[in-house]
Amino acid sequence: MVFSDDDWQAIRLTLELAALTTLLLLILATPLAWWLARSASRWRAPVSALVTLPLVLPPTVLGFYLLLLMGPSGWLGQITQALGWGSLSFTFTGLLIGSIVFSLPFAVQPLQHAFESLGARPLEVAATLRARPLDAFFTVALPQAKGGVLTAAILSFAHTVGEFGVVLMIGGNVPGQTRVVSTQIYGHVEAMEYTQAHWLAGGMVLFSFVVLLVLAGLRRGRDRVMP
């Protein structure tokens, strides 16, 4: 048997985490990316820098502060404990929050670039046809930015699958709750189970290669349709 029951459990948990993270990121990142693409506010630059911060911070640094935030002494941890939800650290929910924060720029940036590339003309035409701003967004801007939406979804999913530092800091390595593929590989290496680690690591390499091929195909498709 190539994968053990623990390996399959880690794979299932990883896919569940990546799917939920991607869905929530698209919901959160789309209006944020639209604001960043269209706003002239003085807060635009600080917000953009804050969104981009996970790209330059070491994952362990981000994971450490998220762990403090969600722990018993953190303000978020105190809120969840007061509500009777307990501490979010070393739970799947905490892992989900950390994944959303860590993968946020991978969702926001493709969407922002797609919205910026639209220009003002399509929305001006929609306005002349008496379309409300919200209607123009859903009927004009979002359909024309579908390439950016798809890229954001693929990058968010793939980045979540490959997480390690933030996952380990926030979730630890609890079987069935926070043990994902990256930490499962780490566990195999620690136990000197190199054959099992090879199978999982090879699967990650293949997955990443396919993701890059898909993104390259999307880019070629966009280049062909652009005038």
C-alpha positions in Angstrom: 0.0 0.0 0.0 1.5 3.3 -1.1 -0.2 5.6 1.5 -1.1 4.6 5.0 -4.4 5.4 6.7 -2.7 8.3 8.4 -1.5 9.6 5.1 -5.0 9.4 3.6 -6.4 11.2 6.6 -3.8 14.0 6.2 -4.6 14.2 2.4 -8.3 14.5 3.1 -7.8 17.1 5.8 -5.5 19.1 3.5 -8.0 19.1 0.6 -10.8 20.1 3.0 -8.7 23.0 4.4 -7.6 24.2 1.0 -11.2 24.1 -0.4 -12.6 26.1 2.6 -9.7 28.5 2.5 -10.2 29.1 -1.2 -13.9 29.6 -0.9 -13.7 32.1 2.0 -10.7 33.9 0.4 -12.7 34.5 -2.8 -15.6 35.9 -0.8 -13.3 38.2 1.3 -10.7 39.1 -1.3 -13.0 40.1 -4.2 -14.4 43.3 -2.6 -11.0 44.1 -1.1 -9.3 43.7 -4.5 -12.0 45.8 -6.1 -11.5 48.6 -3.5 -7.7 48.5 -4.0 -8.1 48.6 -7.8 -10.5 51.5 -7.8 -9.9 53.6 -4.6 -7.9 56.8 -4.5 -8.0 56.8 -0.7 -4.8 57.6 1.3 -5.4 54.3 3.1 -4.9 52.4 -0.1 -1.1 52.1 0.2 -1.1 51.0 3.9 -3.9 48.4 3.2 -2.1 47.1 0.2 1.2 46.7 2.2 -0.7 44.9 5.0 -2.3 42.5 2.5 1.1 41.8 0.9 2.9 41.4 4.2 2.5 37.5 4.3 4.6 37.4 1.1 7.7 38.8 2.8 7.3 37.7 6.4 8.8 34.3 7.4 5.8 31.9 7.9 7.0 31.1 11.5 6.8 34.8 12.4 3.3 35.1 11.1 2.3 31.8 12.7 3.8 32.9 16.0 1.8 36.1 16.2 -1.4 34.4 15.1 -0.8 31.8 17.8 -0.5 34.5 20.4 -3.6 36.2 19.0 -5.8 33.1 19.2 -4.2 31.8 22.4 -5.8 32.1 25.9 -4.1 35.5 26.4 -4.8 36.9 23.0 -7.8 39.2 22.4 -9.3 36.9 19.8 -8.7 33.9 22.1 -10.3 35.8 25.0 -13.4 36.5 22.9 -13.8 32.9 21.7 -13.4 31.7 25.3 -16.0 34.2 26.6 -18.4 32.9 23.9 -17.7 29.3 25.1 -15.9 28.3 21.9 -12.6 27.7 23.7 -9.1 28.5 22.3 -8.7 28.4 18.5 -5.0 27.4 18.6 -4.3 23.8 17.7 -7.8 23.4 16.2 -9.0 23.1 12.6 -10.8 26.5 12.9 -7.6 28.2 14.0 -5.8 26.5 11.1 -8.4 27.8 8.7 -8.0 31.4 10.0 -4.2 31.1 9.7 -4.5 29.8 6.2 -6.8 32.6 5.1 -4.4 35.2 6.5 -1.3 33.5 5.0 -2.8 33.0 1.5 -4.6 36.4 1.3 -2.2 38.1 -1.1 -2.4 35.1 -3.5 -6.1 35.8 -3.8 -6.1 39.6 -3.7 -3.3 40.3 -6.2 -4.6 38.4 -9.2 -8.1 39.9 -8.6 -6.7 43.4 -8.2 -4.7 43.1 -11.4 -7.7 41.8 -13.3 -9.9 44.6 -12.1 -7.2 47.2 -12.9 -6.8 45.9 -16.4 -10.5 46.5 -17.1 -10.1 50.2 -17.2 -12.9 52.7 -16.6 -14.6 52.4 -20.0 -16.8 49.3 -19.4 -18.2 50.7 -16.2 -18.8 54.1 -17.8 -20.8 52.4 -20.5 -22.8 50.5 -17.9 -23.5 53.7 -16.1 -24.9 55.3 -19.2 -27.3 52.4 -19.4 -28.4 53.3 -15.9 -26.8 50.3 -14.3 -26.3 50.7 -10.5 -22.7 50.3 -9.3 -23.5 46.9 -7.7 -25.2 45.7 -10.8 -22.3 46.9 -13.0 -19.8 45.1 -10.7 -21.7 41.7 -11.0 -22.7 42.0 -14.6 -19.7 43.7 -16.2 -16.6 43.8 -14.0 -16.7 40.3 -12.4 -17.5 38.4 -15.7 -14.6 40.2 -17.4 -12.3 39.5 -14.5 -13.1 35.7 -14.5 -9.4 34.9 -15.5 -8.2 36.7 -12.4 -10.9 34.9 -10.3 -9.8 31.5 -11.6 -6.1 32.4 -11.0 -6.8 33.5 -7.5 -8.7 30.3 -6.7 -5.9 28.1 -8.1 -3.1 30.0 -6.3 -5.0 30.1 -3.0 -5.8 26.4 -3.2 -2.2 25.4 -4.1 -0.6 27.7 -1.6 -2.8 26.3 1.2 -1.9 22.8 0.2 1.8 23.6 0.5 1.7 25.5 3.8 4.0 24.3 6.6 5.4 27.0 8.9 2.1 28.7 9.7 0.3 25.3 9.9 2.9 23.9 12.4 2.9 27.0 14.6 -0.9 27.4 14.8 -2.1 23.8 14.5 0.7 21.7 15.6 0.5 18.1 14.3 -2.7 16.7 15.8 -3.9 13.6 13.9 -7.3 14.1 12.3 -7.5 17.7 13.3 -4.5 19.7 12.2 -2.1 17.2 10.6 -2.0 18.0 6.9 0.2 16.6 4.2 3.2 19.0 4.8 3.3 18.1 8.5 2.8 14.4 7.7 5.9 14.5 5.5 7.8 16.2 8.3 6.6 13.4 10.7 7.8 10.7 8.3 11.2 12.4 7.9 11.5 12.7 11.7 10.8 9.0 12.0 13.2 8.2 9.2 10.3 6.8 7.1 11.8 8.1 3.9 9.8 5.8 1.5 6.5 7.2 2.8 7.9 10.7 2.8 9.0 10.2 -0.9 5.5 9.2 -1.9 3.8 12.2 -0.3 6.5 14.7 -1.3 6.5 13.4 -4.9 2.7 13.9 -5.0 3.2 17.5 -3.9 5.8 18.0 -6.6 3.4 16.6 -9.2 0.5 18.7 -7.9 2.6 21.9 -8.0 3.8 21.1 -11.6 0.2 20.7 -12.7 -0.8 23.9 -11.1 2.0 25.8 -12.9 0.9 24.2 -16.2 -2.7 25.3 -15.7 -1.6 28.8 -14.8 0.6 29.0 -17.9 -2.4 27.8 -20.0 -4.6 30.5 -18.5 -2.0 33.1 -19.3 -1.8 32.0 -22.9 -5.5 32.0 -23.2 -5.7 35.6 -21.9 -3.0 36.7 -24.3 -4.9 35.3 -27.3 -8.1 37.1 -26.5 -6.5 40.4 -25.7 -6.3 42.8 -28.7 
